[in-house]
Structures are given as structure tokens and as C-alpha cells.
Amino acid sequence: MANRRPDPRGGRPRNIRPGQRGGTGRARQTAEEARPRPRFTNRAAILLVVFAVLVVSYASSMRAYLQQRLHIDDLHRQIAASQADIADAQREKRRWQDPAYVEQQARERFGWVLPGETAYQVLDANGNPLTRDDELTDPSTVAPPKPQAWWSKVYDSVDAADHPEKRIKPKPATKITPDPAP
């Protein structure tokens, strides 16, 4: 025990080598090897708590960041839509400054004609005026008529021969006369 120096104030000796504390180094190593080392230490628990706090704080910050990015993207879309609306309005304003366009709109919307022109209005089968909404359909989209069976044609002809309709043909008009005013 040459390397142990007594404390001048009394008590335990100071400046001892770690292997010499508490007895012989060999006996201490075998005691530590025999005892299993715990997997979850206090230091690991503190580290885990610090890591959890960091994850929670970064997750809330990330959520706020993502919400702000979505809001900014939405505002960019609104700005683009507003700019497109402004461009459409400016284009429409330029069109209305053209006298030919104004004349065309007056003819279409109000049915106005210039002096000396004759206006016509097309009527449907019921006598109602046709509008611009009425269009002819594409013949390819119309379903072809369902063919009639031969026996139904025979039955219809027998029924028509049995019950003839009285058809009175009107005389064709030879002269167009205006309606009398009420």
C-alpha cells in the first residue's frame, strides 16, 4: 500500500487509483461481472424524456408550418383565379368598346334590326318562338328506332282495314289573308 497517502486532516486517504478503491481490483471485477447490468438506467430515462419533449415540440411546429403552407397555397390559387377574372373583365370591356360587337349584341339579345331590314322569328310546332338554347341534336347520339316485328305490322294493317279513319283533307289555301283585328 505504498501508493496510498493518508489525508492530513484525517479520514479516508485521497488520490487513490480506481482499481484500488474498495479492495482488490480482481475481486471487484468478478462481483460486477456476476451482477447483470440493468437495461433501463436513469440516464436512459432522462434521455428518453428529453427526446419525447423534442419530438412533441417539433411535431407541433411542423403542423403549424404545414397549415401555413396550405393556407399560402390556397391564397396563391385565389390570386390566380382573381387575376384570370380581371383579365376576362378587361377583355369583355374591350369587346364592348367595338361598335360592331355592340350591334351584334343588340341584334341577338333584343332582336333589333336596322331600318329597311325584315326580322323573322322561327316558331316551334306549338307556336312558341325558338330561342338560342334550342339546338339540333347530333344524329349519331339519337337512338335508332326499334324495329317492329312482322306480326305486329300485319296486325296493325288488319286493324286499320277493319276500322278505317275518316280523313277529311282540308282544301289548300290559295291566298294568304291577314287575321282580322279584334
KEMI-131499 format. One record per atom (N, C-alpha, C): atom name; x, z, y. Coordinates in Angstrom, 1 decimal, decimal comma, padded with zeros to 4 digits. Layout:
BEGIN
site_px_pz_py
CA_X_Z_Y
...
end
This chain:
BEGIN
site_px_pz_py
N_000,8_000,0_-001,2
CA_000,0_000,0_000,0
C_000,9_000,0_001,2
N_001,7_-000,9_001,2
CA_002,7_-001,0_002,3
C_002,1_-001,6_003,5
N_001,1_-002,5_003,3
CA_000,6_-003,2_004,5
C_-000,6_-002,5_005,1
N_-000,9_-001,3_004,7
CA_-002,0_-000,5_005,4
C_-001,3_000,4_006,3
N_-001,8_000,3_007,6
CA_-001,3_001,2_008,6
C_-002,4_002,2_009,0
N_-002,1_003,4_009,1
CA_-003,1_004,4_009,4
C_-003,5_004,2_010,9
N_-004,7_004,5_011,2
CA_-005,2_004,4_012,6
C_-004,7_005,6_013,3
N_-004,1_005,4_014,5
CA_-003,6_006,5_015,2
C_-004,6_007,5_015,7
N_-005,9_007,1_015,8
CA_-006,9_008,0_016,2
C_-007,5_008,7_015,0
N_-007,1_008,3_013,9
CA_-007,7_008,9_012,6
C_-008,8_008,0_012,1
N_-009,2_008,2_010,9
CA_-010,3_007,4_010,3
C_-009,7_006,3_009,4
N_-010,4_005,2_009,3
CA_-010,0_004,1_008,4
C_-008,8_003,3_009,0
N_-008,0_002,8_008,1
CA_-006,9_002,0_008,6
C_-007,4_000,7_009,1
N_-006,7_000,1_010,1
CA_-007,1_-001,1_010,7
C_-006,2_-002,3_010,2
N_-006,6_-003,5_010,6
CA_-005,8_-004,7_010,2
C_-005,5_-004,8_008,8
N_-006,5_-004,7_008,0
CA_-006,4_-004,8_006,5
C_-006,7_-006,3_006,2
N_-006,0_-006,8_005,2
CA_-006,3_-008,1_004,7
C_-007,6_-008,1_004,0
N_-008,4_-009,2_004,0
CA_-009,7_-009,2_003,4
C_-009,7_-008,9_001,9
N_-008,7_-009,4_001,2
CA_-008,7_-009,1_-000,2
C_-008,4_-007,7_-000,5
N_-007,9_-006,9_000,4
CA_-007,5_-005,5_000,1
C_-008,6_-004,5_000,5
N_-009,7_-005,0_001,2
CA_-010,7_-004,1_001,6
C_-011,5_-003,7_000,4
N_-011,9_-002,5_000,3
CA_-012,8_-002,0_-000,7
C_-012,2_-002,1_-002,1
N_-011,0_-002,0_-002,3
CA_-010,4_-002,0_-003,6
C_-009,6_-003,3_-003,9
N_-009,4_-003,5_-005,2
CA_-008,5_-004,7_-005,5
C_-009,3_-005,9_-005,4
N_-008,7_-007,0_-005,1
CA_-009,4_-008,3_-004,9
C_-010,0_-008,8_-006,2
N_-009,3_-008,6_-007,3
CA_-009,8_-009,1_-008,6
C_-011,1_-008,5_-009,0
N_-011,2_-007,2_-008,9
CA_-012,4_-006,5_-009,3
C_-013,6_-007,0_-008,4
N_-013,4_-007,2_-007,1
CA_-014,4_-007,6_-006,2
C_-014,9_-009,0_-006,5
N_-014,0_-009,9_-006,8
CA_-014,4_-011,3_-007,2
C_-015,3_-011,4_-008,4
N_-015,0_-010,6_-009,4
CA_-015,8_-010,6_-010,6
C_-017,1_-010,0_-010,4
N_-017,3_-009,1_-009,5
CA_-018,6_-008,5_-009,2
C_-019,4_-009,5_-008,4
N_-018,8_-010,2_-007,5
CA_-019,6_-011,2_-006,7
C_-020,0_-012,4_-007,6
N_-019,1_-012,8_-008,5
CA_-019,5_-013,9_-009,4
C_-020,6_-013,5_-010,4
N_-020,7_-012,3_-010,7
CA_-021,7_-011,8_-011,6
C_-023,1_-011,7_-011,0
N_-023,1_-011,4_-009,7
CA_-024,3_-011,3_-009,0
C_-024,7_-012,7_-008,5
N_-026,0_-013,2_-008,8
CA_-026,4_-014,6_-008,3
C_-026,6_-014,6_-006,8
N_-026,2_-015,7_-006,2
CA_-026,3_-015,8_-004,8
C_-027,8_-016,2_-004,4
N_-028,4_-015,6_-003,4
CA_-029,8_-015,9_-003,1
C_-029,9_-017,3_-002,5
N_-030,9_-018,1_-002,8
CA_-031,1_-019,4_-002,3
C_-031,6_-019,4_-000,8
N_-032,4_-018,5_-000,5
CA_-033,0_-018,5_000,8
C_-032,5_-017,3_001,6
N_-031,6_-017,5_002,5
CA_-030,9_-016,4_003,2
C_-031,6_-016,3_004,6
N_-031,2_-015,3_005,3
CA_-031,7_-015,0_006,6
C_-031,3_-016,2_007,6
N_-030,1_-016,6_007,4
CA_-029,6_-017,7_008,2
C_-030,4_-019,0_008,0
N_-030,8_-019,3_006,8
CA_-031,6_-020,4_006,4
C_-033,0_-020,3_007,0
N_-033,5_-019,1_007,0
CA_-034,9_-018,9_007,5
C_-034,9_-019,1_009,0
N_-033,9_-018,6_009,7
CA_-033,8_-018,8_011,2
C_-033,6_-020,3_011,5
N_-032,8_-021,0_010,7
CA_-032,6_-022,4_010,9
C_-033,9_-023,2_010,7
N_-034,7_-022,8_009,7
CA_-035,9_-023,4_009,4
C_-036,9_-023,2_010,5
N_-037,0_-022,0_011,1
CA_-037,9_-021,7_012,2
C_-037,5_-022,6_013,4
N_-036,3_-022,6_013,7
CA_-035,8_-023,4_014,8
C_-036,2_-024,9_014,6
N_-035,9_-025,4_013,4
CA_-036,3_-026,8_013,1
C_-037,8_-027,1_013,3
N_-038,6_-026,1_012,8
CA_-040,1_-026,3_012,9
C_-040,5_-026,3_014,4
N_-039,9_-025,4_015,2
CA_-040,2_-025,4_016,6
C_-039,8_-026,7_017,3
N_-038,7_-027,3_016,9
CA_-038,3_-028,5_017,5
C_-039,2_-029,7_017,1
N_-039,6_-029,7_015,8
CA_-040,5_-030,7_015,3
C_-041,8_-030,7_016,1
N_-042,4_-029,5_016,2
CA_-043,7_-029,3_016,9
C_-043,6_-029,8_018,4
N_-042,5_-029,4_019,0
CA_-042,4_-029,8_020,5
C_-042,1_-031,3_020,6
N_-041,3_-031,9_019,7
CA_-041,1_-033,3_019,8
C_-042,3_-034,1_019,4
N_-043,1_-033,6_018,4
CA_-044,3_-034,3_018,0
C_-045,4_-034,3_019,1
N_-045,5_-033,2_019,8
CA_-046,5_-033,2_020,9
C_-046,0_-034,1_022,1
N_-044,7_-034,1_022,3
CA_-044,2_-035,0_023,3
C_-044,3_-036,5_022,9
N_-044,1_-036,8_021,6
CA_-044,3_-038,1_021,1
C_-045,7_-038,6_021,2
N_-046,7_-037,7_020,9
CA_-048,1_-038,0_021,0
C_-048,4_-038,4_022,4
N_-048,0_-037,6_023,4
CA_-048,2_-037,8_024,8
C_-047,6_-039,2_025,2
N_-046,4_-039,4_024,8
CA_-045,8_-040,7_025,1
C_-046,5_-041,9_024,6
N_-047,0_-041,8_023,3
CA_-047,8_-042,9_022,7
C_-049,1_-043,1_023,4
N_-049,8_-042,0_023,8
CA_-051,0_-042,1_024,5
C_-050,8_-042,8_025,9
N_-049,7_-042,5_026,5
CA_-049,4_-043,1_027,8
C_-049,1_-044,6_027,7
N_-048,4_-044,9_026,6
CA_-048,1_-046,3_026,3
C_-049,4_-047,1_026,1
N_-050,3_-046,5_025,3
CA_-051,6_-047,2_025,1
C_-052,3_-047,4_026,4
N_-052,3_-046,4_027,2
CA_-053,0_-046,5_028,5
C_-052,4_-047,5_029,4
N_-051,1_-047,6_029,4
CA_-050,4_-048,6_030,2
C_-050,7_-050,0_029,7
N_-050,7_-050,2_028,3
CA_-051,1_-051,5_027,8
C_-052,5_-051,9_028,1
N_-053,4_-050,9_028,1
CA_-054,8_-051,2_028,4
C_-054,9_-051,6_029,9
N_-054,1_-050,9_030,8
CA_-054,1_-051,3_032,2
C_-053,6_-052,7_032,4
N_-052,5_-053,1_031,6
CA_-052,0_-054,4_031,7
C_-053,0_-055,5_031,3
N_-053,8_-055,2_030,3
CA_-054,8_-056,1_029,9
C_-055,9_-056,2_030,9
N_-056,3_-055,1_031,5
CA_-057,3_-055,2_032,6
C_-056,8_-056,0_033,8
N_-055,5_-055,8_034,1
CA_-054,9_-056,5_035,3
C_-054,9_-058,0_034,9
N_-054,6_-058,4_033,7
CA_-054,6_-059,8_033,3
C_-056,0_-060,4_033,4
N_-057,0_-059,6_032,9
CA_-058,3_-060,1_033,0
C_-058,8_-060,3_034,4
N_-058,4_-059,3_035,3
CA_-058,8_-059,4_036,7
C_-058,2_-060,6_037,4
N_-056,9_-060,8_037,1
CA_-056,2_-062,0_037,6
C_-056,9_-063,3_037,2
N_-057,3_-063,4_035,9
CA_-058,0_-064,5_035,4
C_-059,3_-064,7_036,1
N_-060,1_-063,6_036,4
CA_-061,3_-063,7_037,1
C_-061,1_-064,2_038,5
N_-060,1_-063,7_039,2
CA_-059,8_-064,1_040,5
C_-059,4_-065,6_040,6
N_-058,7_-066,0_039,6
CA_-058,3_-067,5_039,6
C_-059,6_-068,3_039,4
N_-060,5_-067,9_038,5
CA_-061,7_-068,6_038,3
C_-062,6_-068,6_039,6
N_-062,6_-067,5_040,3
CA_-063,4_-067,5_041,5
C_-062,8_-068,4_042,6
N_-061,5_-068,4_042,7
CA_-060,8_-069,3_043,6
C_-061,0_-070,7_043,3
N_-061,0_-071,1_042,0
CA_-061,3_-072,4_041,6
C_-062,7_-072,8_041,9
N_-063,6_-071,9_041,7
CA_-065,1_-072,2_042,0
C_-065,3_-072,4_043,5
N_-064,6_-071,6_044,2
CA_-064,7_-071,7_045,7
C_-064,1_-073,0_046,2
N_-063,0_-073,5_045,6
CA_-062,5_-074,8_046,0
C_-063,5_-075,9_045,6
N_-064,2_-075,8_044,4
CA_-065,1_-076,8_044,0
C_-066,3_-076,9_045,0
N_-066,8_-075,7_045,4
CA_-067,9_-075,7_046,3
C_-067,6_-076,3_047,7
N_-066,3_-076,4_048,0
CA_-065,9_-077,0_049,3
C_-066,0_-078,5_049,3
N_-066,1_-079,1_048,0
CA_-066,2_-080,5_047,9
C_-067,7_-081,0_048,0
N_-067,9_-081,9_049,0
CA_-069,3_-082,3_049,2
C_-070,0_-083,0_048,0
N_-069,2_-083,7_047,2
CA_-069,7_-084,4_046,0
C_-070,2_-083,4_045,0
N_-069,5_-082,3_044,9
CA_-069,9_-081,2_043,9
C_-071,2_-080,5_044,4
N_-071,2_-080,3_045,7
CA_-072,5_-079,7_046,2
C_-073,7_-080,6_046,0
N_-073,5_-081,9_046,2
CA_-074,6_-082,8_046,0
C_-075,0_-082,8_044,5
N_-074,0_-082,8_043,6
CA_-074,3_-082,8_042,2
C_-075,1_-081,5_041,8
N_-074,7_-080,4_042,3
CA_-075,3_-079,1_042,0
C_-076,8_-079,1_042,6
N_-077,0_-079,7_043,7
CA_-078,3_-079,8_044,3
C_-079,2_-080,6_043,4
N_-078,7_-081,7_042,9
CA_-079,5_-082,6_042,1
C_-079,8_-081,9_040,7
N_-078,8_-081,2_040,2
CA_-079,1_-080,6_038,9
C_-080,0_-079,3_039,0
N_-079,7_-078,5_039,9
CA_-080,3_-077,2_040,0
C_-081,7_-077,3_040,6
N_-081,9_-078,1_041,7
CA_-083,1_-078,2_042,4
C_-083,9_-079,4_042,2
N_-083,3_-080,4_041,6
CA_-084,0_-081,7_041,3
C_-084,1_-082,5_042,6
N_-083,2_-082,3_043,6
CA_-083,2_-083,1_044,8
C_-082,8_-084,5_044,6
N_-083,3_-085,4_045,4
CA_-082,9_-086,8_045,3
C_-082,7_-087,2_046,8
N_-081,9_-088,3_046,9
CA_-081,7_-088,8_048,2
C_-082,8_-089,7_048,6
N_-083,0_-090,0_049,9
CA_-084,1_-090,8_050,3
C_-084,0_-092,2_049,7
N_-085,1_-092,7_049,2
CA_-085,1_-094,1_048,6
C_-084,9_-094,0_047,0
N_-084,5_-092,9_046,5
CA_-084,3_-092,7_045,0
C_-085,6_-092,3_044,4
N_-085,8_-092,6_043,2
CA_-087,0_-092,2_042,4
C_-086,6_-091,2_041,4
N_-087,3_-090,1_041,4
CA_-087,0_-089,0_040,4
C_-087,9_-089,1_039,2
N_-087,3_-088,9_038,1
CA_-088,1_-088,8_036,8
C_-087,9_-087,5_036,2
N_-089,0_-087,1_035,5
CA_-088,9_-085,8_034,7
C_-089,4_-086,1_033,3
N_-088,6_-085,8_032,3
CA_-088,9_-086,0_030,9
C_-089,7_-084,9_030,4
N_-090,8_-085,2_029,7
CA_-091,7_-084,2_029,2
C_-091,6_-084,2_027,7
N_-091,8_-083,0_027,1
CA_-091,8_-083,0_025,6
C_-093,2_-083,3_025,1
N_-093,4_-083,1_023,8
CA_-094,7_-083,5_023,2
C_-095,9_-082,7_023,7
N_-095,6_-081,5_024,2
CA_-096,7_-080,6_024,7
C_-096,9_-080,8_026,2
N_-096,1_-081,7_026,8
CA_-096,3_-081,9_028,2
C_-095,4_-081,0_029,1
N_-094,6_-080,2_028,5
CA_-093,7_-079,3_029,3
C_-092,4_-080,0_029,6
N_-091,9_-079,8_030,8
CA_-090,7_-080,5_031,2
C_-089,5_-080,0_030,3
N_-088,6_-081,0_030,0
CA_-087,4_-080,6_029,2
C_-086,4_-080,1_030,2
N_-085,6_-079,1_029,7
CA_-084,6_-078,5_030,5
C_-083,2_-079,0_030,0
N_-082,2_-078,6_030,7
CA_-080,9_-078,9_030,2
C_-080,5_-078,2_028,9
N_-081,2_-077,2_028,6
CA_-080,9_-076,4_027,4
C_-081,3_-077,2_026,1
N_-082,3_-078,1_026,3
CA_-082,7_-078,9_025,2
C_-081,7_-080,0_024,8
N_-081,3_-080,0_023,6
CA_-080,3_-081,0_023,2
C_-080,7_-081,5_021,8
N_-080,2_-082,7_021,5
CA_-080,4_-083,3_020,2
C_-079,5_-082,6_019,2
N_-079,9_-082,4_018,0
CA_-079,1_-081,8_017,0
C_-078,2_-082,9_016,3
N_-077,2_-082,4_015,8
CA_-076,3_-083,3_015,0
C_-077,0_-083,7_013,7
N_-077,1_-085,0_013,4
CA_-077,8_-085,4_012,2
C_-077,1_-084,8_010,9
N_-075,8_-084,6_011,0
CA_-075,2_-084,0_009,8
C_-075,6_-082,6_009,5
N_-076,1_-081,9_010,5
CA_-076,4_-080,5_010,3
C_-077,9_-080,3_009,9
N_-078,7_-081,4_010,0
CA_-080,1_-081,3_009,6
C_-080,2_-081,5_008,1
N_-080,9_-080,6_007,5
CA_-081,1_-080,7_006,0
C_-081,9_-082,0_005,7
N_-081,4_-082,7_004,7
CA_-082,2_-083,9_004,3
C_-083,6_-083,4_003,7
N_-084,6_-084,3_003,8
CA_-085,9_-083,9_003,3
C_-085,8_-083,7_001,8
N_-086,6_-082,8_001,3
CA_-086,6_-082,6_-000,2
C_-087,4_-083,7_-000,8
N_-086,8_-084,3_-001,8
CA_-087,6_-085,4_-002,5
C_-088,8_-084,9_-003,1
N_-089,9_-085,7_-003,0
CA_-091,2_-085,3_-003,6
C_-091,3_-085,9_-005,0
N_-091,8_-085,1_-005,9
CA_-091,9_-085,6_-007,3
C_-092,9_-086,7_-007,4
N_-092,7_-087,6_-008,4
CA_-093,6_-088,8_-008,5
C_-095,0_-088,4_-008,8
N_-095,2_-087,3_-009,6
CA_-096,6_-087,0_-009,9
C_-097,4_-086,4_-008,7
N_-096,7_-085,8_-007,8
CA_-097,3_-085,3_-006,6
C_-097,7_-086,5_-005,7
N_-096,9_-087,6_-005,7
CA_-097,2_-088,8_-004,9
C_-098,5_-089,4_-005,5
N_-098,5_-089,5_-006,8
CA_-099,7_-090,1_-007,5
C_-100,9_-089,2_-007,1
N_-100,8_-087,9_-007,2
CA_-102,0_-087,1_-007,0
C_-102,4_-087,2_-005,5
N_-101,5_-087,3_-004,6
CA_-101,8_-087,5_-003,2
C_-102,5_-088,8_-002,9
N_-102,1_-089,9_-003,6
CA_-102,8_-091,2_-003,4
C_-104,2_-091,2_-004,0
N_-104,4_-090,5_-005,2
CA_-105,7_-090,4_-005,8
C_-106,6_-089,6_-004,9
N_-106,1_-088,5_-004,3
CA_-106,9_-087,6_-003,5
C_-107,2_-088,4_-002,2
N_-106,3_-089,1_-001,6
CA_-106,6_-089,9_-000,4
C_-107,6_-091,0_-000,7
N_-107,6_-091,6_-001,9
CA_-108,6_-092,6_-002,2
C_-110,0_-092,0_-002,4
N_-110,0_-090,8_-002,9
CA_-111,3_-090,1_-003,2
C_-111,9_-089,6_-001,9
N_-111,1_-089,2_-000,9
CA_-111,6_-088,6_000,4
C_-110,9_-089,4_001,5
N_-111,4_-090,6_001,8
CA_-110,8_-091,3_002,9
C_-111,1_-090,7_004,3
N_-110,1_-090,7_005,2
CA_-110,3_-090,1_006,5
C_-110,9_-091,2_007,4
N_-111,8_-090,7_008,3
CA_-112,3_-091,6_009,3
C_-111,4_-091,7_010,4
N_-110,8_-092,9_010,5
CA_-109,8_-093,1_011,6
C_-110,5_-094,0_012,6
N_-110,6_-093,5_013,8
CA_-111,1_-094,3_014,9
C_-109,9_-094,6_015,8
N_-109,6_-095,8_015,8
CA_-108,4_-096,2_016,7
C_-108,9_-096,4_018,1
N_-108,2_-095,7_019,0
CA_-108,5_-095,9_020,4
C_-108,1_-097,3_020,9
N_-108,9_-097,8_021,9
CA_-108,5_-099,0_022,4
C_-107,3_-098,9_023,3
N_-106,4_-099,8_023,2
CA_-105,2_-099,7_024,1
C_-105,6_-099,9_025,5
N_-104,8_-099,2_026,4
CA_-105,1_-099,3_027,8
C_-104,5_-100,6_028,3
N_-105,3_-101,2_029,1
CA_-104,8_-102,5_029,8
C_-104,4_-102,2_031,2
N_-104,8_-101,1_031,7
CA_-104,4_-100,8_033,1
C_-104,2_-099,4_033,3
N_-103,2_-099,0_034,0
CA_-102,9_-097,5_034,3
C_-103,6_-097,2_035,6
N_-104,4_-096,1_035,4
CA_-105,2_-095,7_036,6
C_-104,7_-094,3_036,9
N_-104,6_-093,9_038,2
CA_-104,3_-092,6_038,5
C_-105,4_-091,6_038,2
N_-105,0_-090,3_038,0
CA_-106,0_-089,3_037,7
C_-106,8_-089,1_039,0
N_-108,1_-088,9_038,9
CA_-108,9_-088,6_040,1
C_-108,5_-087,2_040,6
N_-108,4_-087,2_041,9
CA_-108,0_-085,9_042,6
C_-109,2_-084,9_042,5
N_-108,9_-083,7_042,2
CA_-110,1_-082,7_042,1
C_-110,6_-082,3_043,5
end
